[in-house]
Amino acid sequence: MKKFAILILAFSCCCCLGEPEITENNDKLQNRSGSNNGCNICCLTSITQNLGTVEEKVSNMAEKIRLLEVKQQNTEKEVLELQKLTGAPLVAFSAALSDSSPGNTGPFTTATPLQYKKVFANAGSSYNPSTGIFTAMVKGMYFFRFSMFNNLQSVPNSVVSLMKNSQRLVSVWDTSGSDSNDMGSNAVVIPLEVGDNVYVELQANRVVYDDGMTYNTFSGFLLFAM
């Protein structure tokens, strides 16, 4: 575009300059040459001004193109992020320890995963109420929360831990006190690979209590895929 504009201006200059007409009268030729010189100066001045204007317009267009390219790149990034969010499976579950009957769970001679049988939600079917274990089907960042309650014990004796595979992450415990019921909860945000297991483990020789009021719960959901 810039070269085309320069060619047009150069052509205009040539037309303006022209060749001096040869006449029989030398004085007239000299006067005509002086007049042509004045025209030449005017044409050169006009070309310089017009060229500056063209260069400014070309520069402005280049800047607009650069801004459009940046905007397009940002839009593409936003589309990719949106595709990740909308394309990821929905994973969320929530369950309670007891489905109806009141009483203690435990004690057991070894650490045992708690089976939360009263399922409120299980989108993605990653939680197994028969084992109490959540198995990640999607690689991503997850949120988990659990609660613990004990009751009707002369000395509270409860210790539960959130486990990732065989690794203890966080715990809630109450093993001393003069009151007969206590409650606590804990939560984490953790990354999981496909196949990782997460569950709540009751430690050996400990108990938890639940009934229709639903004190002990285990919940989790996928924050975002990775």
C-alpha positions, 0 to 999 in steps of 0.5 A: 500500500505504501509503495502504491501511494509513492508511485501515484505521488511520483507520477503526479510530480512528473505531470506537474514538472513537465518539459519547458516549452521551446519558443523563439523568444529566449526571454519567454523561455527563461520566464517559462523555466522560472515558472516551472521551477516554482511549480517544481518546488510546490510539487516537491513540497506537496509530495513531502507532505502527502508522503508524511500523511501516507506514512502516518496512515500506514503506521496507524494501520500497522498498530491496529493490525498488531492490536487485532492480533493480540486480541485474537491470541487472547480470545483463543486462550479464553476459548481453550480455557472454556473448552477445558472447563466445559469438556471436563466430566462432572465429579462430585459426591456426598455421603453420610456414615449411617443410613438410619440405625443409630450406634457406634462404628468400631472399634476395630483391631486395625485401621479401617476405611469408613463406609459412608452408606447414605449417599446424597450425590455421586455424580461421575460414580467415583465414590463406592459406598460398599468400600467407602473409597473415592477413586479418581477417574479424572486427573485434576485438583479436588476438594474433600471434607469429612466430619467426625462425631462421638457420643455416649462414651464415658471417655471420648475415644475417636480418631479419624484421618483422611487418606490418599492411597496409604498416605495420611493427609489430615485428621480429627480426634478426641480422646480425652475429656469429661463430656460425652459428645464431641464433633470436629471436621477437616478439609483439603484441596489436593491434586489427584492422578487417575486411579488415586484413592481417597477415603476416611480411615478410623484408627484402630481401637477407636469409635464414631457414633451416628444416627438419623441426625447424620453427624459423620459425612464425607464429601468431595468434588473436582475443582478443575481438570489438569 
